Amino acid sequence: MVIEYALFDEVEMKKPHPCASRNKRFQIIRLGADVKIVCLACGNVIMMDRDRFNSRIKKVIASHEGPLVK
């Protein structure tokens, strides 16, 4: 199953971010060979290759036109 996603989409990952909120919601801020996502709870940025991202994404929650976290 291939999940379609785009820049600035809000996604839910399979595992939570290890910050205090244990949040699974992230926003995509860069797409290419690597994918850069930002935690919507603490604002930390995580960069991973696209294959790793595709195996860890659960679903797309919402689409946005710009970044939520600066």
C-alpha positions in Angstrom: 0.0 0.0 0.0 1.4 3.4 -1.1 0.5 6.4 1.0 0.3 9.7 -1.0 1.8 12.7 0.8 2.9 16.2 -0.1 4.9 19.1 1.3 3.3 20.6 4.5 1.0 17.6 5.1 0.4 16.6 8.7 1.1 12.9 9.2 0.9 10.3 11.9 3.8 8.0 12.4 3.8 4.5 13.8 6.0 5.3 16.7 5.8 8.5 18.9 8.5 11.1 19.2 10.5 10.6 22.4 9.8 14.1 23.7 7.7 14.7 26.8 4.4 14.7 25.0 5.0 11.3 23.2 3.3 12.8 20.1 2.9 10.8 16.9 1.9 13.9 14.8 4.5 15.5 12.5 4.5 17.9 9.6 6.5 17.4 6.4 8.8 20.4 5.8 11.1 19.1 3.0 10.7 16.4 0.3 13.4 14.9 -1.9 15.6 11.9 -1.6 15.4 12.7 2.1 12.3 13.7 4.1 12.4 16.3 6.8 9.6 16.3 9.4 9.0 18.5 12.5 7.3 17.3 15.7 4.2 19.4 16.3 4.6 19.2 20.1 8.2 20.2 20.7 9.3 21.5 17.3 12.3 19.2 16.9 13.3 18.5 13.3 14.0 14.9 12.1 15.5 14.0 8.8 15.4 10.5 7.3 15.7 8.9 3.9 12.5 8.4 1.9 12.5 4.6 2.2 12.7 4.8 6.0 10.0 7.4 6.1 7.7 5.3 3.9 8.0 2.4 6.2 7.3 4.5 9.3 4.3 6.6 8.1 0.9 5.5 9.3 -1.5 8.0 7.7 -1.9 11.5 6.4 -4.1 13.5 8.9 -4.4 16.9 7.1 -3.0 19.0 4.2 -1.8 22.5 4.8 -0.5 25.3 2.5 2.3 26.4 4.8 4.4 25.4 7.9 2.6 25.1 11.2 5.8 25.4 13.3 8.4 28.0 12.6 
